[in-house]
């Protein structure tokens, strides 16, 4: 299943259920691990009103699809899912969802962490925060 890029709000729990129902064989997997990254209202000791995530669509889609494939292969998953927002994002809104389904919990936990860490380190997104002091571009190491 390819990763999903969205420019609108989504409900992570609905997306997990929808994906399970549409793409996974009932009773085949024994573990589901998920991570939801949510927009904070602060960063580097400064209030943040919202942020803008920019990306180059073809490059980002290719990266996320490959990352899903790597996760599936490396951890022998039944499936994985990545949903990532772009555009204007406000505090308390989900930014990213990673989910891993496998026969056993260790693979699901490890895969979910792998997906998120790779996203944070290497995904081709550019993040601009809107703060009380103006706008600033943020690097992936924050």
C-alpha positions in Angstrom: 0.0 0.0 0.0 1.5 3.3 -0.9 1.9 6.1 1.6 -0.7 8.9 1.7 0.0 12.6 1.6 -2.8 14.9 2.7 -3.4 18.6 2.7 -6.3 18.3 5.2 -7.0 17.2 8.7 -7.4 13.4 9.2 -8.4 11.1 12.1 -5.6 8.7 12.8 -7.8 6.1 14.5 -10.3 6.1 11.6 -7.5 5.7 9.1 -6.0 2.7 11.0 -9.4 1.0 11.0 -10.1 1.8 7.4 -6.7 0.4 6.3 -7.1 -2.8 8.4 -10.5 -3.4 6.9 -9.4 -2.8 3.3 -5.9 -4.3 3.2 -5.3 -6.9 5.9 -6.4 -10.4 6.3 -8.5 -10.8 9.4 -6.8 -13.0 12.0 -3.4 -13.0 10.2 -1.7 -10.3 12.2 -1.2 -10.3 16.0 0.2 -6.9 16.6 -0.5 -3.4 15.5 1.8 -0.6 16.6 1.1 3.1 15.8 2.6 6.5 16.3 0.8 9.8 15.8 2.9 13.0 15.6 0.9 16.0 16.7 1.5 19.8 16.2 2.8 21.5 19.4 2.1 25.1 20.2 5.8 25.7 21.1 9.3 25.0 19.8 12.7 26.2 21.0 11.1 28.1 23.9 8.8 30.1 21.6 5.1 30.0 21.0 4.1 28.7 17.5 0.7 29.7 16.1 1.0 27.2 13.2 3.4 25.7 10.7 3.6 25.2 7.0 5.0 22.0 5.6 6.2 22.2 2.0 7.3 19.4 -0.2 7.9 18.4 -3.8 5.0 15.9 -4.4 6.6 13.3 -6.7 9.9 13.2 -4.6 8.0 13.0 -1.3 5.6 10.3 -2.5 8.5 8.2 -3.9 10.4 8.5 -0.6 7.4 7.5 1.5 6.4 4.6 -0.7 10.0 3.3 -0.6 10.1 3.7 3.2 6.9 1.6 3.5 8.5 -1.1 1.3 11.7 -1.0 3.4 9.7 -1.4 6.6 7.7 -4.3 5.2 10.8 -6.1 4.0 13.1 -5.4 7.0 10.6 -6.4 9.7 8.6 -9.0 7.8 5.4 -7.0 8.3 1.9 -7.9 7.1 1.6 -4.3 6.1 2.5 -0.7 7.1 0.9 2.7 6.6 2.3 6.2 6.5 0.0 9.2 6.3 1.7 12.6 6.3 0.2 16.1 6.2 1.5 19.1 4.2 0.3 22.6 4.0 -0.9 24.7 7.0 -1.0 22.7 10.2 -2.2 24.0 13.6 -1.6 22.9 17.2 -3.4 19.7 18.3 -3.7 18.6 14.7 -2.1 15.3 13.6 0.9 15.7 11.3 2.0 12.1 10.7 0.7 8.6 11.3 2.9 5.5 11.1 1.4 2.0 11.6 3.0 -1.4 11.4 1.1 -4.7 11.4 2.9 -8.0 12.1 2.5 -11.4 13.6 4.4 -10.4 16.7 4.7 -7.2 18.8 8.5 -6.8 18.6 8.5 -6.4 14.8 5.5 -4.1 14.9 7.1 -1.8 17.6 10.5 -1.9 15.9 9.1 -1.1 12.5 6.9 1.7 13.7 9.9 3.4 15.3 12.1 2.7 12.2 9.5 4.4 10.0 9.2 7.4 12.2 12.9 7.9 12.7 13.6 7.6 9.0 10.8 10.1 8.3 12.3 12.6 10.8 15.8 12.2 9.5 15.3 12.0 5.7 11.9 12.8 4.5 11.9 15.7 1.9 9.7 18.1 3.8 10.5 21.8 4.6 9.0 23.1 7.8 8.3 26.8 8.4 7.0 27.8 11.9 4.9 30.9 12.4 5.8 32.4 15.8 5.1 35.5 17.8 8.5 36.8 16.4 7.8 36.0 12.8 8.5 33.1 10.5 11.5 30.7 10.7 12.5 27.6 8.8 13.2 24.5 11.1 15.7 21.8 10.5 14.9 18.1 10.9 17.1 17.7 14.0 14.6 19.7 16.2 
